[in-house]
Amino acid sequence: MGVLAKTAKVDNWIERLPAGMRTAFNRSIIYRCAVHLHREQGYPAGRALATAINWCRSTLKSGDIKNWPGKQTVNPGSLAQMAAALALWESMKAYAKAHKG
């Protein structure tokens, strides 16, 4: 998990994923958000990742960014990145569950 793995358990399920899947995740908007929350805001790695995932889900659902005044118009390209990152996250979870061992 790159930057976040330095503080999390080394032997976590994300580290056991295929290299291509991990690389795609490391380029995703979820990962970039989690790294920001971890480095800049001081969140623990697990909480940063959970917060980033929930941020993507809520932004996709409402089309608005929470905690900003008024209705925000989110760039369609950013929404597409969020949708792709969430799809990747779900496929990562499914792969890890199928290949437990």
TIGU-543915 format. One record per atom (N, C-alpha, C): residue number from 1; residue in three letters; atom name; x, z, y. Coordinates in nm, 2 decimals. Layout:
BEGIN
+-----+---------+-------+--------+--------+--------+
! num ! residuo ! atomo !     px !     pz !     py !
+-----+---------+-------+--------+--------+--------+
! NUM !     ALA !    CA !      X !      Z !      Y !
...
+-----+---------+-------+--------+--------+--------+
end
This chain:
BEGIN
+-----+---------+-------+--------+--------+--------+
! num ! residuo ! atomo !     px !     pz !     py !
+-----+---------+-------+--------+--------+--------+
!   1 !     MET !     N !   0.08 !   0.00 !  -0.12 !
!   1 !     MET !    CA !   0.00 !   0.00 !   0.00 !
!   1 !     MET !     C !   0.09 !   0.00 !   0.12 !
!   2 !     GLY !     N !   0.21 !  -0.02 !   0.11 !
!   2 !     GLY !    CA !   0.30 !  -0.03 !   0.22 !
!   2 !     GLY !     C !   0.31 !   0.09 !   0.30 !
!   3 !     VAL !     N !   0.28 !   0.09 !   0.43 !
!   3 !     VAL !    CA !   0.30 !   0.20 !   0.52 !
!   3 !     VAL !     C !   0.22 !   0.32 !   0.48 !
!   4 !     LEU !     N !   0.10 !   0.30 !   0.43 !
!   4 !     LEU !    CA !   0.01 !   0.41 !   0.39 !
!   4 !     LEU !     C !   0.06 !   0.47 !   0.26 !
!   5 !     ALA !     N !   0.13 !   0.40 !   0.18 !
!   5 !     ALA !    CA !   0.18 !   0.45 !   0.05 !
!   5 !     ALA !     C !   0.29 !   0.56 !   0.07 !
!   6 !     LYS !     N !   0.35 !   0.56 !   0.18 !
!   6 !     LYS !    CA !   0.46 !   0.65 !   0.20 !
!   6 !     LYS !     C !   0.41 !   0.79 !   0.21 !
!   7 !     THR !     N !   0.28 !   0.81 !   0.25 !
!   7 !     THR !    CA !   0.23 !   0.94 !   0.26 !
!   7 !     THR !     C !   0.13 !   0.97 !   0.15 !
!   8 !     ALA !     N !   0.08 !   0.87 !   0.08 !
!   8 !     ALA !    CA !  -0.02 !   0.89 !  -0.03 !
!   8 !     ALA !     C !   0.06 !   0.90 !  -0.16 !
!   9 !     LYS !     N !  -0.01 !   0.93 !  -0.26 !
!   9 !     LYS !    CA !   0.05 !   0.94 !  -0.40 !
!   9 !     LYS !     C !   0.11 !   0.80 !  -0.43 !
!  10 !     VAL !     N !   0.23 !   0.80 !  -0.49 !
!  10 !     VAL !    CA !   0.29 !   0.68 !  -0.52 !
!  10 !     VAL !     C !   0.22 !   0.60 !  -0.63 !
!  11 !     ASP !     N !   0.17 !   0.68 !  -0.73 !
!  11 !     ASP !    CA !   0.10 !   0.62 !  -0.84 !
!  11 !     ASP !     C !  -0.05 !   0.61 !  -0.82 !
!  12 !     ASN !     N !  -0.09 !   0.54 !  -0.72 !
!  12 !     ASN !    CA !  -0.24 !   0.53 !  -0.70 !
!  12 !     ASN !     C !  -0.28 !   0.39 !  -0.75 !
!  13 !     TRP !     N !  -0.41 !   0.38 !  -0.76 !
!  13 !     TRP !    CA !  -0.47 !   0.26 !  -0.82 !
!  13 !     TRP !     C !  -0.44 !   0.13 !  -0.74 !
!  14 !     ILE !     N !  -0.42 !   0.14 !  -0.61 !
!  14 !     ILE !    CA !  -0.39 !   0.02 !  -0.53 !
!  14 !     ILE !     C !  -0.25 !  -0.03 !  -0.57 !
!  15 !     GLU !     N !  -0.16 !   0.06 !  -0.59 !
!  15 !     GLU !    CA !  -0.02 !   0.02 !  -0.63 !
!  15 !     GLU !     C !  -0.01 !  -0.05 !  -0.77 !
!  16 !     ARG !     N !  -0.11 !  -0.03 !  -0.85 !
!  16 !     ARG !    CA !  -0.11 !  -0.09 !  -0.98 !
!  16 !     ARG !     C !  -0.18 !  -0.22 !  -0.99 !
!  17 !     LEU !     N !  -0.23 !  -0.27 !  -0.87 !
!  17 !     LEU !    CA !  -0.30 !  -0.40 !  -0.87 !
!  17 !     LEU !     C !  -0.19 !  -0.51 !  -0.87 !
!  18 !     PRO !     N !  -0.24 !  -0.64 !  -0.91 !
!  18 !     PRO !    CA !  -0.14 !  -0.75 !  -0.91 !
!  18 !     PRO !     C !  -0.08 !  -0.77 !  -0.77 !
!  19 !     ALA !     N !   0.04 !  -0.82 !  -0.76 !
!  19 !     ALA !    CA !   0.11 !  -0.84 !  -0.63 !
!  19 !     ALA !     C !   0.03 !  -0.92 !  -0.54 !
!  20 !     GLY !     N !  -0.04 !  -1.03 !  -0.58 !
!  20 !     GLY !    CA !  -0.11 !  -1.12 !  -0.49 !
!  20 !     GLY !     C !  -0.23 !  -1.05 !  -0.43 !
!  21 !     MET !     N !  -0.29 !  -0.96 !  -0.50 !
!  21 !     MET !    CA !  -0.41 !  -0.89 !  -0.45 !
!  21 !     MET !     C !  -0.36 !  -0.78 !  -0.35 !
!  22 !     ARG !     N !  -0.25 !  -0.72 !  -0.38 !
!  22 !     ARG !    CA !  -0.20 !  -0.62 !  -0.28 !
!  22 !     ARG !     C !  -0.15 !  -0.69 !  -0.15 !
!  23 !     THR !     N !  -0.09 !  -0.80 !  -0.17 !
!  23 !     THR !    CA !  -0.04 !  -0.88 !  -0.05 !
!  23 !     THR !     C !  -0.16 !  -0.92 !   0.04 !
!  24 !     ALA !     N !  -0.27 !  -0.97 !  -0.02 !
!  24 !     ALA !    CA !  -0.39 !  -1.01 !   0.05 !
!  24 !     ALA !     C !  -0.45 !  -0.88 !   0.12 !
!  25 !     PHE !     N !  -0.45 !  -0.77 !   0.05 !
!  25 !     PHE !    CA !  -0.50 !  -0.65 !   0.11 !
!  25 !     PHE !     C !  -0.42 !  -0.61 !   0.23 !
!  26 !     ASN !     N !  -0.28 !  -0.62 !   0.22 !
!  26 !     ASN !    CA !  -0.19 !  -0.57 !   0.33 !
!  26 !     ASN !     C !  -0.21 !  -0.66 !   0.45 !
!  27 !     ARG !     N !  -0.27 !  -0.78 !   0.44 !
!  27 !     ARG !    CA !  -0.29 !  -0.87 !   0.55 !
!  27 !     ARG !     C !  -0.44 !  -0.85 !   0.61 !
!  28 !     SER !     N !  -0.52 !  -0.77 !   0.54 !
!  28 !     SER !    CA !  -0.66 !  -0.76 !   0.58 !
!  28 !     SER !     C !  -0.68 !  -0.67 !   0.70 !
!  29 !     ILE !     N !  -0.79 !  -0.69 !   0.77 !
!  29 !     ILE !    CA !  -0.83 !  -0.62 !   0.89 !
!  29 !     ILE !     C !  -0.85 !  -0.47 !   0.85 !
!  30 !     ILE !     N !  -0.89 !  -0.44 !   0.73 !
!  30 !     ILE !    CA !  -0.91 !  -0.30 !   0.69 !
!  30 !     ILE !     C !  -0.78 !  -0.23 !   0.68 !
!  31 !     TYR !     N !  -0.68 !  -0.29 !   0.63 !
!  31 !     TYR !    CA !  -0.54 !  -0.23 !   0.62 !
!  31 !     TYR !     C !  -0.48 !  -0.21 !   0.76 !
!  32 !     ARG !     N !  -0.50 !  -0.32 !   0.84 !
!  32 !     ARG !    CA !  -0.44 !  -0.31 !   0.98 !
!  32 !     ARG !     C !  -0.51 !  -0.19 !   1.06 !
!  33 !     CYS !     N !  -0.64 !  -0.18 !   1.04 !
!  33 !     CYS !    CA !  -0.71 !  -0.07 !   1.11 !
!  33 !     CYS !     C !  -0.67 !   0.07 !   1.05 !
!  34 !     ALA !     N !  -0.65 !   0.08 !   0.92 !
!  34 !     ALA !    CA !  -0.61 !   0.20 !   0.86 !
!  34 !     ALA !     C !  -0.47 !   0.24 !   0.90 !
!  35 !     VAL !     N !  -0.38 !   0.14 !   0.91 !
!  35 !     VAL !    CA !  -0.24 !   0.17 !   0.96 !
!  35 !     VAL !     C !  -0.25 !   0.22 !   1.10 !
!  36 !     HIS !     N !  -0.33 !   0.16 !   1.18 !
!  36 !     HIS !    CA !  -0.34 !   0.21 !   1.32 !
!  36 !     HIS !     C !  -0.39 !   0.35 !   1.33 !
!  37 !     LEU !     N !  -0.50 !   0.38 !   1.25 !
!  37 !     LEU !    CA !  -0.55 !   0.52 !   1.25 !
!  37 !     LEU !     C !  -0.45 !   0.62 !   1.20 !
!  38 !     HIS !     N !  -0.37 !   0.58 !   1.10 !
!  38 !     HIS !    CA !  -0.27 !   0.67 !   1.04 !
!  38 !     HIS !     C !  -0.15 !   0.69 !   1.14 !
!  39 !     ARG !     N !  -0.10 !   0.58 !   1.20 !
!  39 !     ARG !    CA !   0.01 !   0.60 !   1.29 !
!  39 !     ARG !     C !  -0.02 !   0.65 !   1.42 !
!  40 !     GLU !     N !  -0.12 !   0.59 !   1.49 !
!  40 !     GLU !    CA !  -0.16 !   0.62 !   1.62 !
!  40 !     GLU !     C !  -0.24 !   0.74 !   1.64 !
!  41 !     GLN !     N !  -0.34 !   0.76 !   1.55 !
!  41 !     GLN !    CA !  -0.43 !   0.87 !   1.56 !
!  41 !     GLN !     C !  -0.40 !   0.99 !   1.47 !
!  42 !     GLY !     N !  -0.30 !   0.97 !   1.38 !
!  42 !     GLY !    CA !  -0.26 !   1.09 !   1.30 !
!  42 !     GLY !     C !  -0.35 !   1.12 !   1.18 !
!  43 !     TYR !     N !  -0.44 !   1.02 !   1.14 !
!  43 !     TYR !    CA !  -0.53 !   1.05 !   1.03 !
!  43 !     TYR !     C !  -0.44 !   1.05 !   0.90 !
!  44 !     PRO !     N !  -0.48 !   1.13 !   0.80 !
!  44 !     PRO !    CA !  -0.42 !   1.12 !   0.67 !
!  44 !     PRO !     C !  -0.45 !   0.99 !   0.61 !
!  45 !     ALA !     N !  -0.37 !   0.94 !   0.52 !
!  45 !     ALA !    CA !  -0.38 !   0.80 !   0.47 !
!  45 !     ALA !     C !  -0.52 !   0.78 !   0.40 !
!  46 !     GLY !     N !  -0.57 !   0.87 !   0.32 !
!  46 !     GLY !    CA !  -0.70 !   0.85 !   0.26 !
!  46 !     GLY !     C !  -0.81 !   0.84 !   0.36 !
!  47 !     ARG !     N !  -0.81 !   0.93 !   0.45 !
!  47 !     ARG !    CA !  -0.92 !   0.93 !   0.55 !
!  47 !     ARG !     C !  -0.91 !   0.81 !   0.64 !
!  48 !     ALA !     N !  -0.79 !   0.76 !   0.67 !
!  48 !     ALA !    CA !  -0.77 !   0.64 !   0.75 !
!  48 !     ALA !     C !  -0.83 !   0.52 !   0.68 !
!  49 !     LEU !     N !  -0.81 !   0.51 !   0.55 !
!  49 !     LEU !    CA !  -0.86 !   0.40 !   0.48 !
!  49 !     LEU !     C !  -1.01 !   0.40 !   0.47 !
!  50 !     ALA !     N !  -1.06 !   0.52 !   0.44 !
!  50 !     ALA !    CA !  -1.21 !   0.53 !   0.43 !
!  50 !     ALA !     C !  -1.28 !   0.50 !   0.57 !
!  51 !     THR !     N !  -1.22 !   0.55 !   0.67 !
!  51 !     THR !    CA !  -1.27 !   0.52 !   0.81 !
!  51 !     THR !     C !  -1.27 !   0.38 !   0.84 !
!  52 !     ALA !     N !  -1.16 !   0.31 !   0.80 !
!  52 !     ALA !    CA !  -1.15 !   0.16 !   0.83 !
!  52 !     ALA !     C !  -1.25 !   0.09 !   0.75 !
!  53 !     ILE !     N !  -1.28 !   0.12 !   0.63 !
!  53 !     ILE !    CA !  -1.38 !   0.06 !   0.55 !
!  53 !     ILE !     C !  -1.52 !   0.08 !   0.61 !
!  54 !     ASN !     N !  -1.55 !   0.20 !   0.64 !
!  54 !     ASN !    CA !  -1.68 !   0.23 !   0.70 !
!  54 !     ASN !     C !  -1.70 !   0.16 !   0.84 !
!  55 !     TRP !     N !  -1.59 !   0.15 !   0.91 !
!  55 !     TRP !    CA !  -1.59 !   0.08 !   1.04 !
!  55 !     TRP !     C !  -1.63 !  -0.07 !   1.02 !
!  56 !     CYS !     N !  -1.57 !  -0.13 !   0.92 !
!  56 !     CYS !    CA !  -1.60 !  -0.27 !   0.89 !
!  56 !     CYS !     C !  -1.75 !  -0.28 !   0.84 !
!  57 !     ARG !     N !  -1.79 !  -0.20 !   0.75 !
!  57 !     ARG !    CA !  -1.93 !  -0.20 !   0.70 !
!  57 !     ARG !     C !  -2.03 !  -0.19 !   0.82 !
!  58 !     SER !     N !  -2.01 !  -0.09 !   0.90 !
!  58 !     SER !    CA !  -2.11 !  -0.06 !   1.01 !
!  58 !     SER !     C !  -2.11 !  -0.18 !   1.11 !
!  59 !     THR !     N !  -1.99 !  -0.23 !   1.14 !
!  59 !     THR !    CA !  -1.98 !  -0.34 !   1.24 !
!  59 !     THR !     C !  -2.05 !  -0.46 !   1.19 !
!  60 !     LEU !     N !  -2.03 !  -0.49 !   1.06 !
!  60 !     LEU !    CA !  -2.09 !  -0.61 !   1.00 !
!  60 !     LEU !     C !  -2.24 !  -0.59 !   0.99 !
!  61 !     LYS !     N !  -2.29 !  -0.47 !   0.96 !
!  61 !     LYS !    CA !  -2.43 !  -0.44 !   0.95 !
!  61 !     LYS !     C !  -2.50 !  -0.46 !   1.09 !
!  62 !     SER !     N !  -2.44 !  -0.40 !   1.19 !
!  62 !     SER !    CA !  -2.51 !  -0.40 !   1.32 !
!  62 !     SER !     C !  -2.46 !  -0.51 !   1.42 !
!  63 !     GLY !     N !  -2.34 !  -0.56 !   1.40 !
!  63 !     GLY !    CA !  -2.29 !  -0.66 !   1.49 !
!  63 !     GLY !     C !  -2.24 !  -0.59 !   1.62 !
!  64 !     ASP !     N !  -2.23 !  -0.46 !   1.62 !
!  64 !     ASP !    CA !  -2.20 !  -0.38 !   1.74 !
!  64 !     ASP !     C !  -2.08 !  -0.29 !   1.70 !
!  65 !     ILE !     N !  -2.01 !  -0.25 !   1.80 !
!  65 !     ILE !    CA !  -1.90 !  -0.15 !   1.77 !
!  65 !     ILE !     C !  -1.95 !  -0.01 !   1.82 !
!  66 !     LYS !     N !  -1.95 !   0.08 !   1.73 !
!  66 !     LYS !    CA !  -1.99 !   0.22 !   1.77 !
!  66 !     LYS !     C !  -1.90 !   0.28 !   1.88 !
!  67 !     ASN !     N !  -1.96 !   0.37 !   1.95 !
!  67 !     ASN !    CA !  -1.89 !   0.45 !   2.05 !
!  67 !     ASN !     C !  -1.84 !   0.37 !   2.17 !
!  68 !     TRP !     N !  -1.89 !   0.25 !   2.19 !
!  68 !     TRP !    CA !  -1.86 !   0.18 !   2.31 !
!  68 !     TRP !     C !  -2.00 !   0.17 !   2.38 !
!  69 !     PRO !     N !  -1.99 !   0.18 !   2.51 !
!  69 !     PRO !    CA !  -2.12 !   0.18 !   2.59 !
!  69 !     PRO !     C !  -2.18 !   0.04 !   2.59 !
!  70 !     GLY !     N !  -2.31 !   0.03 !   2.57 !
!  70 !     GLY !    CA !  -2.38 !  -0.10 !   2.57 !
!  70 !     GLY !     C !  -2.36 !  -0.17 !   2.45 !
!  71 !     LYS !     N !  -2.44 !  -0.28 !   2.44 !
!  71 !     LYS !    CA !  -2.42 !  -0.37 !   2.32 !
!  71 !     LYS !     C !  -2.30 !  -0.46 !   2.33 !
!  72 !     GLN !     N !  -2.22 !  -0.46 !   2.23 !
!  72 !     GLN !    CA !  -2.09 !  -0.54 !   2.22 !
!  72 !     GLN !     C !  -2.12 !  -0.66 !   2.14 !
!  73 !     THR !     N !  -2.06 !  -0.77 !   2.19 !
!  73 !     THR !    CA !  -2.07 !  -0.89 !   2.11 !
!  73 !     THR !     C !  -1.93 !  -0.91 !   2.04 !
!  74 !     VAL !     N !  -1.94 !  -0.90 !   1.90 !
!  74 !     VAL !    CA !  -1.82 !  -0.90 !   1.82 !
!  74 !     VAL !     C !  -1.79 !  -1.05 !   1.79 !
!  75 !     ASN !     N !  -1.66 !  -1.09 !   1.81 !
!  75 !     ASN !    CA !  -1.62 !  -1.22 !   1.78 !
!  75 !     ASN !     C !  -1.66 !  -1.26 !   1.64 !
!  76 !     PRO !     N !  -1.72 !  -1.38 !   1.62 !
!  76 !     PRO !    CA !  -1.75 !  -1.43 !   1.48 !
!  76 !     PRO !     C !  -1.63 !  -1.44 !   1.39 !
!  77 !     GLY !     N !  -1.52 !  -1.47 !   1.44 !
!  77 !     GLY !    CA !  -1.40 !  -1.47 !   1.36 !
!  77 !     GLY !     C !  -1.36 !  -1.33 !   1.31 !
!  78 !     SER !     N !  -1.38 !  -1.23 !   1.39 !
!  78 !     SER !    CA !  -1.35 !  -1.10 !   1.35 !
!  78 !     SER !     C !  -1.45 !  -1.05 !   1.24 !
!  79 !     LEU !     N !  -1.58 !  -1.09 !   1.26 !
!  79 !     LEU !    CA !  -1.68 !  -1.06 !   1.16 !
!  79 !     LEU !     C !  -1.65 !  -1.12 !   1.03 !
!  80 !     ALA !     N !  -1.60 !  -1.25 !   1.03 !
!  80 !     ALA !    CA !  -1.56 !  -1.32 !   0.91 !
!  80 !     ALA !     C !  -1.45 !  -1.25 !   0.84 !
!  81 !     GLN !     N !  -1.35 !  -1.20 !   0.92 !
!  81 !     GLN !    CA !  -1.24 !  -1.13 !   0.86 !
!  81 !     GLN !     C !  -1.28 !  -1.00 !   0.80 !
!  82 !     MET !     N !  -1.38 !  -0.93 !   0.86 !
!  82 !     MET !    CA !  -1.43 !  -0.80 !   0.80 !
!  82 !     MET !     C !  -1.50 !  -0.83 !   0.67 !
!  83 !     ALA !     N !  -1.58 !  -0.94 !   0.67 !
!  83 !     ALA !    CA !  -1.66 !  -0.97 !   0.55 !
!  83 !     ALA !     C !  -1.56 !  -1.00 !   0.43 !
!  84 !     ALA !     N !  -1.46 !  -1.08 !   0.47 !
!  84 !     ALA !    CA !  -1.36 !  -1.12 !   0.36 !
!  84 !     ALA !     C !  -1.28 !  -0.99 !   0.31 !
!  85 !     ALA !     N !  -1.25 !  -0.90 !   0.41 !
!  85 !     ALA !    CA !  -1.18 !  -0.78 !   0.37 !
!  85 !     ALA !     C !  -1.26 !  -0.69 !   0.28 !
!  86 !     LEU !     N !  -1.39 !  -0.68 !   0.31 !
!  86 !     LEU !    CA !  -1.48 !  -0.60 !   0.23 !
!  86 !     LEU !     C !  -1.50 !  -0.66 !   0.09 !
!  87 !     ALA !     N !  -1.51 !  -0.79 !   0.09 !
!  87 !     ALA !    CA !  -1.52 !  -0.86 !  -0.04 !
!  87 !     ALA !     C !  -1.39 !  -0.84 !  -0.13 !
!  88 !     LEU !     N !  -1.28 !  -0.85 !  -0.06 !
!  88 !     LEU !    CA !  -1.15 !  -0.82 !  -0.13 !
!  88 !     LEU !     C !  -1.15 !  -0.67 !  -0.18 !
!  89 !     TRP !     N !  -1.19 !  -0.58 !  -0.10 !
!  89 !     TRP !    CA !  -1.19 !  -0.44 !  -0.13 !
!  89 !     TRP !     C !  -1.28 !  -0.42 !  -0.26 !
!  90 !     GLU !     N !  -1.39 !  -0.48 !  -0.26 !
!  90 !     GLU !    CA !  -1.48 !  -0.46 !  -0.38 !
!  90 !     GLU !     C !  -1.42 !  -0.53 !  -0.50 !
!  91 !     SER !     N !  -1.35 !  -0.64 !  -0.49 !
!  91 !     SER !    CA !  -1.29 !  -0.70 !  -0.60 !
!  91 !     SER !     C !  -1.17 !  -0.62 !  -0.65 !
!  92 !     MET !     N !  -1.10 !  -0.55 !  -0.56 !
!  92 !     MET !    CA !  -0.99 !  -0.47 !  -0.60 !
!  92 !     MET !     C !  -1.04 !  -0.35 !  -0.68 !
!  93 !     LYS !     N !  -1.15 !  -0.29 !  -0.63 !
!  93 !     LYS !    CA !  -1.21 !  -0.18 !  -0.70 !
!  93 !     LYS !     C !  -1.26 !  -0.22 !  -0.84 !
!  94 !     ALA !     N !  -1.32 !  -0.34 !  -0.85 !
!  94 !     ALA !    CA !  -1.37 !  -0.39 !  -0.98 !
!  94 !     ALA !     C !  -1.25 !  -0.41 !  -1.08 !
!  95 !     TYR !     N !  -1.15 !  -0.47 !  -1.02 !
!  95 !     TYR !    CA !  -1.03 !  -0.50 !  -1.11 !
!  95 !     TYR !     C !  -0.97 !  -0.37 !  -1.16 !
!  96 !     ALA !     N !  -0.95 !  -0.27 !  -1.07 !
!  96 !     ALA !    CA !  -0.89 !  -0.14 !  -1.11 !
!  96 !     ALA !     C !  -0.98 !  -0.07 !  -1.21 !
!  97 !     LYS !     N !  -1.11 !  -0.08 !  -1.20 !
!  97 !     LYS !    CA !  -1.20 !  -0.02 !  -1.30 !
!  97 !     LYS !     C !  -1.19 !  -0.09 !  -1.43 !
!  98 !     ALA !     N !  -1.18 !  -0.22 !  -1.43 !
!  98 !     ALA !    CA !  -1.17 !  -0.29 !  -1.56 !
!  98 !     ALA !     C !  -1.04 !  -0.28 !  -1.63 !
!  99 !     HIS !     N !  -0.93 !  -0.25 !  -1.55 !
!  99 !     HIS !    CA !  -0.80 !  -0.24 !  -1.61 !
!  99 !     HIS !     C !  -0.75 !  -0.10 !  -1.61 !
! 100 !     LYS !     N !  -0.84 !   0.00 !  -1.62 !
! 100 !     LYS !    CA !  -0.79 !   0.14 !  -1.63 !
! 100 !     LYS !     C !  -0.71 !   0.15 !  -1.76 !
! 101 !     GLY !     N !  -0.61 !   0.23 !  -1.76 !
! 101 !     GLY !    CA !  -0.54 !   0.25 !  -1.88 !
! 101 !     GLY !     C !  -0.42 !   0.32 !  -1.87 !
+-----+---------+-------+--------+--------+--------+
end
